[in-house]
Amino acid sequence: MERKLNFNAGPAELPGEVLHELVKATSNYKRTGMSIVEIPHRGPEFSEILEESKALVRKLCGLSEQYEVLWLHGGGRMQFCMVPMNFLSNGKTAAYIDSGQWSKEAIEHARYYGAATIVSSSKDDRYDRLPDWPTELPDETAYLHITTNNTIYGTQWHDIPATTVPLIADMSSDILSREHNYHRYSMFYATAQKNLGVAGVALAVVHKSMLDKIVRPVPPIMSYIEQARQNSVVNTANVHGIYAALLMLRWINERGIVNIERDNRKKAAILYDLLDNSRVFKPYVADKPHRSMMNVCFTAATPELEQQFMTLAERNNITGIAGHRTAGGFRVSIYNAITIDAVATLADLMHQFERTA
């Protein structure tokens, strides 16, 4: 069966080369006589996977060994919990920039563990732009948390100002999609279902100086110190998920971040140029500097036209373009694995639809 053009926001499309290697490993990993889902999480084969993946993360992000690279369970919401559990103490405040649904949920999770305050928000604008960067933070701020790319509404921080407090970022949907100064962050994390691999595992990268700021004893599975000490195998690791992430890291490394960013900019330009000149489709984010290169969100002139185009797309083997259930409209996710040709095919169909609508 012909593969669909898959623009889902996550779990997202994987490159064909990565899928091929995953299939091979599921049958017989490196001629061990075992599947990748069967190899021991404390055995030499998985140790090699861990070490190579950690080295590639540091290389691709331009980081030294002063950063711990951890592979953890639970996805982004687990990190919403772990960050305040480890770094937010009584008498301190966690500062959050509210730029969309996922930053909103991160704030809600933080309040289980201490004082968390919103220092800037674009909620009143229905998140159709980024909030202003805060010029002042509360006294005794433990850290400032941002979401670098907002999948539901299609905004993205392209320039990150310097901060005087530890900066922590949820980079789930734009990590390794562009050249970026990862040294700006005391910690960043990302779910592995968009640019990094398959669902079920999260990457957390923590500067070692942050480990000295951990404020309370927490169970080992939720402790960044203990996860670092035990090389991410406090319990049975998600071997298959981490291996999938390794394959994506190899693929990114082979292509090169410069080339990936170039292609991502071309893909985004194809769609935004169409939207800015369309009489049927309208971009959700009007302010161009705030637009995401990863998630292009838009609406049609009427709900009837939206449904008609959705049906047309499915008939043409295109899937995953429906907007998030809380936002409606359309969302086209153009992560690293999506080709320029795939985006051009979708754009051609949009042009055809507009001519007859």
PyMOL commands that set and color helices and strands:
alter all, ss='L'
color gray80, all
select helices_A, chain A and resi 16-27+29-31+44-61+75-87+101-110+123-125+182-184+208-211+220-222+224-229+239-255+257-276+288-290+303-315+340-356
alter helices_A, ss='H'
color red, helices_A
select strands_A, chain A and resi 5-6+67-72+93-98+115-121+141-147+149-150+155-156+167-170+187-191+202-207+281-283+295-300+318-319+330-333
alter strands_A, ss='S'
color yellow, strands_A
deselect
rebuild
show_as cartoon
